[in-house]
Amino acid sequence: MTDISSLPYITYVLRLWTAVDENSRWQVHLENPRTGERHGFTTPEKLIVFLEEARNDQTHSFPNQQPKPHNS
């Protein structure tokens, strides 16, 4: 069984709120608590695309961090 704490990961703080305007649309912000990097999204689809890209390119949010080697 793999110890998940040894696997590379990305942590984000997710904030959701309803914009106070005539459309009352949901707003989404992601923040990387380690770097302070923030991203805003106007649709759920854009959020999902960002998360998929971040997953595929783990250096996106952590440019100085290399993935930890897997111990067999």
Buried (B, 14 or more C-beta within 10 A) or exposed (E): EEEEEEEEEBEBEEEEEEEEEEEEEEEBBBBBEEEEEEBEBEEEEEBEEBBEEBEEEBEBBBEEEEEEEEEE
